[in-house]
């Protein structure tokens, strides 16, 4: 890609970008949210057309005016949010738009045979007859890669491929990508996780402010070098600000006792879970995704009631027959940043100012109440302040929520939940605080969570990233198969110790 230019109104997304990728390599594309890397890859895949510059594929000039042209040139893309139809089978998702004939039954048989051969060659195993809605996240991603390879992709673009994967699924993906590289497939990897870049890639391109600021072989750089190139300054993501935090540990703000919950299929997701949060601490909940952490957040935030158990929050106590609800939770100074910011954190078609006040619209300042008119001016003024304090970019309160990058969406949700509390102690529940977020935003979000702890709050962080738990928590609780298998102060935590607990050792 040579001299690539792309503007969206006043935003100069790509500025004279040059990118050269060698065939049969894994090439990392990294940068902060809004650095222009996804725009560049969307131009390569035909979603956007460049305002200037040229693209050469295998030395030949290529005009890519849409995804069909990209696919015809052997380019495939797996998006961060999967492009699959939940109500269709895995097999039908691969066929969709690429049916080999008009008669469905022989077409299915032909595609099944080709996919089974492809799965044997690549190791990408997927249950072709299962509905996509029933597939685990890791298998959906394998299906997306299979779909691209089935269409003849020789150049494969992966956008944040490990954002929703467990550590085991991530390692399995890496084995697959190394195998694809050996077969001659070229992989372009967009990710915020610099350890993955160092472990997997042959070369890396770093973008900042729409421009390329570093382009080199992996052997010629380091984690610190990549982080500094991305942000433009040194970044600290270690166990900072932990020493002395225990000195402020005090009153119990929330206590859960013997929580039990079983899903619609009869699977026990929470089994006798008890947990205490005190002022002045961050408690991390570690575990492989799917071991009850999400259900624990839902129960503690009042989104669902357990089958049995008790919860004390401030002066109030709840049991399974009369459980906490989200409105009462706000009254008791409990805030919740959900794991899925798209489905539960905001309404994507809303402008930023509506998402930034969502759930708090009944405040007197906003004229709330059953028959009151909302004071939109006050809501927009507060949104401007939130965007300034939490460095949400661009600072456009009218911009649709869906138009912000993932990291800026996350900062907006965190700003909303933190904003509506005075200086009194409070409880903040946070699910996957930095999923899909760039390294600069991670540093910022971690700093805000520590500041809330240091102000006398209690913060519960659920994260599938062990590095994040080790960097943030004062105390770590580990879950496996719906149970708490252990609890350790941060001084006794290591990846080995936590890994044993995550595997089920008590």
N, C-alpha and C positions, 0 to 999 in steps of 0.2 A: 504494500500500500504506500503510495507516494503523494506527498503534499496534500493530504486529506484535510478538507475544510468542511465544517458543519456548524450552522447557527440555528438556534431556535429563538427567534425574535432578538432580544438584547443579549441572550446567553450565547456565548461563543464556545460551543461544546468541544469541538476539535479544531486545533490551530496548527496547520502545516505539519500534520502527523506523518511520520515515516515508520513503517513496520515491515521487517523482513523476517520470515519464518522459514527455517530449513525443513525440508520434507523428512518425515519419519522421526520427528522430535516432539517433545512436550515443551511448549513455550508458555510461560506464565505472563499474564497481563494483570498488573496490580496498580492500586491507587485508591485514594480516599473516595467516599461516596461523592458523586458529582465530578470526578476527575476526567470523565469522558471515555472511559474504557468500554462500558456497555454500549455507548453510542457508536464507537468505532466498530465493535463487533456486529452491531445491528446494521451498519452500512455494509459490512462484508457479507452478511446473510440476506441483504436485500430489504430489510424492514424500513430503512431510511436510504435516501439517495444523497450522496455527498454534494455539497455546493461547489466543490473543486477538488482536483486531484485525480488519480487513476489507480486502478487495481490490476495487478498481473497475477494470473494463476499459472504456475509452471512456465513462467516466462512469456505468456501470451496475454495481451490486454483483454480484459473482461469487462463487459457492461452488465451490471447486476441491478436490474430494475425491480426485482421482486424475489420472493423466496423460491419460486419455481425455477428461476434462472440460477439461483445459488445451488439448489439441489441438483440441477442438471450439470453444474460444474463440479459436483462432488463435494459440496459444502453442506454440513449438517450442524444443527444447533440444539442443545439441550438447555432449556431455560430454567432459571431458579425456581419459578412456580410452574409446575409441570403442565404441559399442553395435552392433557389426556381427558377422555370422556368417561366419567366414573361409571356410567350405566352400561357401558359396552365391555366386552371381554378384552383381555390383553391382545388376543389374536385380531379381533376386529379393529382395535385401535391402530395396530400396525398397518392393516389393510386400508384404513380410511383415507381416501384420496389417492391411493395407489393400487386400486383393484386391478388384477391382471385380466379380467374379463367380465362380461355382463352376468354370467350365471354364477350365483353366489356359492353354491356347494363346491363345484370344482375349483373355483377361485380360492376358497378357504383351504382346500386340500393342498393346492399348489403352494400357497403362502406358508402353510404349516410345515411342509417339507423343507422349504428354503430356510425358515426360521430355526427349525431343529438342527439343520446343518450349521447354521451360523452360531447357535448356542454352543454346539460341540467345539467349534473352532475358537470361540472367544471366551468360553467359560461363563457367559452371561446367562444364567439360568432363571427362567420366568415360567410360572404356571400360565400357559397360553389360554386355558379355558376359564380362568377365574375372572370375575368382574374386577375392574380396576379399583372400584371402591373397597374391595376386600383385600387388596394387596398391601403389604407393609411398604413404608416409604422407600426403603432400599430397593425393593423389587420394582417399584414404579420407576425409579431412576434407571435401573437396568433396562426396563422396557423402553424408556425414552432413547437410550443409547442404541438398543436393538433397532428401533424404528428408524433412526438416522442411518445406521449401517445397512439396513435392508434397502434403503433408497439409494445406496451406492456412495455414501459419504467416505471420502478419502481425507478430508479436512474436517475435524470434529471440534466444535466450539462448546465448551462447558461453562455455564454461568453459575458461579457459587455452588458447585456440585455437592459439597459436603455440609451445606448449611443446615440440613435437616437429618443428617445421618448420625448414627451411633459411631463410637470409635471402631467397633468391629466392622460395621458396614463401610466406613471410610477406608479401612485397610483393605477390605475386599475390593472396593472400587479402584484403589491404587494398583492392586495386582492385575485387575482388568486393563487399566490404562497402560501399564507396562507391557502387557501382552499385545495390546493394539499397536503400541509403538514398534514392537518387534515385527509385527505383520506389515509395517510400513505406513500405518495411519498417522497423520499429523494431528496433534491435539493442541488446541488453544485453551488454556485454563485461566478463567477469571476467578480470582478468589481474594479474600481479605486475610486468609490464614497463611502467614509467612512461613511457618514451619512446613506446611504442605508444599509450598514453592521450593524450599530448600531440599525437601525429601524426594520430590518427584520430577522437577523440571530440569531440562538441559540448558535453557536460557530464560531470561526474564526481561520484560519491558515495564518500566514504572512510569505512570502518567500522573501529572499534577496540574490542575488548572487548564485541562484540555491539551496539554503538551507532553511530549516525551521528555523526561528528565534523566532517565537512566536506561540503557539498553546494553546488556552484557551477558556473558556466560555465567551460569550459577557458580562455577568454580572461582569467579572473580569478585564475588560479593559475599555478604554475610547477613544474618538476621538484623543486626543493628544498622547496617548500611542500607538495607531495603526500607526499614522503618523510617530512617532519617530522610531518605529520598522521597518517600510517600508524603510525609507530613511537612518536610522542610525544616525540621528541628529534631533534637533528640527526644525520644519517647520513653517514658518509664511505665512499664506494666507489671512491675514486680510486687512484692508484698509490702508496699509502702504504706505508711500511716497505720500500721497494726500495733506497733509497740505503744504501750500505755493505754490502749483502748479498753482493756479489761478493768482499768482503774475506775472507769465511769459506769461499770456494770451495776445495775440496781434493780428497781422494782419490776415485777412481772407485768408485762403489758398484754400478753396473750398466752393462754394455756389450753391445749387440746388434750383430751384424755380418751384413750381406747376407741379411736375412730375406726369404724368398719363400713365398707361399701362394696357392693357386688354389682357388676354390670348386667345388661339385659341378657347376656349369654350364660349367666351364672358363674362368671369368673370373678373371684375375689380380688379386687384391686387395692383395697386398703384393709389391713388386718391388724387390729389392736395398735394403731399408731398413736403415740403420745408425743407431744412436742411443747416446749416452753420457749417463749421469746421475752427477753428482758431489755430494759433501756440500755442504750449504749453498746449494742452488739449487732454484728452481721452474722447470721446463721446461714451456712450454705447447705443445700440439699443435693448430694451427689448420687449418681446412679445412671445406668444405661437407660435411655429413653424407653418408656413403656413399662416401668416398674412401679407405678403408682404416684410418681411425682406430680403429674398433671392433675390427677384426681384429688390429691392433697391440696393443691392450689385452689381447685374449684370448691372444695368443701370449706376451706378456711376463709375464702372470699365471699361465701354465701351464694355462690352460683348453683350449688346443689346441696341437698341435705344427706347426711350419712344414714345408714341403716340403724346405727347405734353409736353412742359416744356423747361426750360433752365438750363444750367450748366456753371458755371464759375470756371475754374481751373487755378490758377496762372494768366498769362496775357491773356489767351484764353477764349472765350465764345462760347458755342455750343447750337444749337437748334435741334428740332426733325428732321429737314430736313438735317442737317449736324452734326451728333453726334460724340462724342469722340470714337476713336477706341483704342484697347489695345497698339498698337505700339506708337501712339501719347501720350497715357497716360504715358508710360515710359519716353518719351522725356520731359514731363511736371512734372516728378518726382513724379508720383503716382504709388504705388505698391499695389498688391492685393494678399492676402492669401485666396484662395477660401474655401468655406464650405466643399466641397467634395475633399479631397486631392487625392483620387484615380482617380476620373474621370477628374478632372480639374487641380490638383496641380502638378502631375508628370506622367510620362509614366512608369508603373510598370515594364515592361521588361528591361528598360534602366538601365545601371549601375548608381551608385549614382552620379558620376561626370557629367553625361549627364543631369539627373534630376536637379542637382544643378546649372546648367547654362542654362537650358531650357528657351527660351524667350529672353535671353540676348546674344545669340550666334553671333549677328551681331556687338558686341562691337569691336572696333579697336584692343583691346588687344588680342582678339581671332581670328583676321584675318578675321572678318566677312565682308559681302558684297555679292552682287549677284553672283560673280564668284570666291570669295576668298576661299582658303583652310582654314579650321578651325585649329587653333593651339591647339591641344588637350593637349599638355604639360601645357600650361598656364591655361587651363580650369581645369585640374586635380590639379595643384598647388593651385588654388583658392578654389577648393573643400576641399582640405586638411585643409586649413585655416578656412573655414566655419565650418567644422566638429569639429575643435579644439575649436573655439570660442563659438559654440553653443552646445558643449558636445554631439555630435551625436555618438551613439554607435551601432555597432562597428565602429571604424575609418578606414573603408575599402572603399576607393573610387571606387573600382571595383565591389563591391558587388551589386547584382541586387536590384533595388529600392524596389521590392516586398518583399525582405527578411528582411527588417528592421521592427521593431515593429512600431505600429501606432504612438506612441509618438516620436520616432526618425524620422519617416517620416515627422511628423509635424514640428519638429525642423529644418529639412533639407529645407523644403519649406520656413519657416520663415527666415532662414539664407539667402537663395537665394534672397528673396525680400528685405531684409534689407541691404544686402551686397553691392548692386550696387548703393548706394547713398553716396554722400560726406556729409560734415557736414552742408550743407545748409538745411533749413526747407523743409519738404516734407510731403506728405499725404500717410498714410498706411491704407488700408481697410482690415479688418480681419474678416472672418466668422468662428464662432465656434472654437476659437483658441485652446481649450483644450479638444475637444470631444474625448473620448477614450484614454485620456492621464493620466499617473500616477501622484501622488501628488507631487513628486520631480520635474518632468518636468513642471507641472503647475506653481510651484513657479518660476522656471527658465524662462518660457515663459512670465509670468506676469512681471518679473523683466526687461526683454528685452523691452517689450512694454512701460513700464514706462520710461526706459532710452531713448527711441526714443522720447517720449513726452518731457522729460526734456531737450533734445538737441534742442528743438524748432520745432519738428514735430507736426502733427495733426494725431491722431489715431482714427479710427472709428471701434468699436468692436460690432459685432452682435453675441449675445449668447443667447441660451435658458436657460442658468443657471443663475438664479437670484443672487446666491451667487457670481458668477464671475463678473457680472455687478456691484454689490455693492462693490466688492473688488477693481475693476479697475477704474471705471469711475469717472470723475470730473463732468459730466453732463449726464443725462439719458433722452433719447427719447423713448417713448413707442408707439408701433404700434398695431392696432387692425383692422382687415378686410380691410387692405390696406391704412388706414389713420393713421396719427399721432394723438393720443388721448391726449398726454400731454408731457411736457418737464419740468424736475426738476433738480436743482442743487443737488449734491450728499448729501448735508447736510439735504435736505428735503425728502430724499428717505428712504423708509422702504419697507419690503415685502408687508405689507398691502396696502400702498399707490400705489405701482407699480402694485399690483394684481388687484386693482380697475380699473386702467387705462388699464391693459391688458384685462380685461373683457369688455371694451368698454365704461366705464364712462369717460367723457371728463373732 
